[in-house]
Amino acid sequence: MPEQPSTPDAARSRIAALREAVAAGEYHIDAELVVEAIVLRLTGLEVPSELPAPRLVPEEIVLRLTGREPSTELPATGSGGPEIALAPSRPSTEELARAQLNRYAIDLRRSYEREMKRSTDLEEAVVATVRSLATVAERDDGTGNHIQRVHDLGLLLAREVVPEEADDPELAYGFILHDIGKVAVPDAVLRKAGPLDEEESEIMRAHPEIGARILEPLPFLRRAREVVLHHHERWDGSGYPHGLAGEEIPLWARIFSVVNLADTMMSEGPYGSVPLVDVLAEVSLRSGTHFDPRCVGRFLALDRHEVLRSLQPAAENRLVSLAA
């Protein structure tokens, strides 16, 4: 900084020269640096000969006011008062780059916040959709117990067979929505007490494909749709609707088919109410024909108390909580 003027005339001459330089576009008054010069003066700090970048000045002030030593000492000036800080009229390349990076960081943060909100809204919409669909799917069981039981037991088995996917929401949604296609099955067929005739059986066997078509427009249920479509396939290829065999059948559907039979046998229905020991024997007997042997092995190894707890009917409809 040039030496401070010693007389009023010299000071006025200096001010006039600065005004002419500003008017000529050689300099402009940087508002941020002016504010910083005022703050420095009010806090009793000396105004440096060359003010650092604006973002550094508040750090120096905080350090001084809290009694800590700044990392870099601010140089002292002459005996005169603080001058108005001047900055070049054209920003440097470094300043432009810094401003561009700051702008990018701000835009990135705002985009992230928007996406987080959109993700939350979508998740809430998914849960509401699954709840509605599940309620419709269970119209042949007013308590909602079947969905609750196969959901609980299915996740119990999935944690043993495929633990890395057991917390995937789509897995639970697939178990909950497995019979959504039954909305197209007439009540006379769906609730018939005795055996179904050939025509009625054909109607019933169509429900996996109908369910898959219902879920097809919902991309967030893509893997859940695999359970809906293939949960009646058999390991030996004798199942429906596509006669898939072995590992052609999606793993989630293979897991579900085991627990679906277990629940069907233990609940009141065509099988009556079968004791767990007999259910385990039947599942074991169907290993390698109806069911994936690996899924059967893990099912038979489950803690029997946990299995019974999962298969106990609920006192009331719990569909609302299943997709929560």
Secondary structure, DSSP 8 states (H G I E B T S, - for coil): ------SHHHHHHHHHHHHHHHHTTSEEE-HHHHHHHHHHHHTT----SS---TTTHHHHHHHHHTT---SS------SS-----EEESS--HHHHHHHHHHHHHHHHHHHHHHHHHHHHHHHHHHHHHHHHHHHHHTTT-TT-HHHHHHHHHHHHHHHHH-GGGTT-HHHHHHHHTTTGGGGGS-HHHHT-SS---HHHHHHHHTHHHHHHHHHTT-GGGHHHHHHHHHTT--TTS--SSS---GGGS-HHHHHHHHHHHHHHHHSSSTT----HHHHHHHHHHTBTTTB-HHHHHHHHTS-HHHHHHHHS--SS--HHHHT-
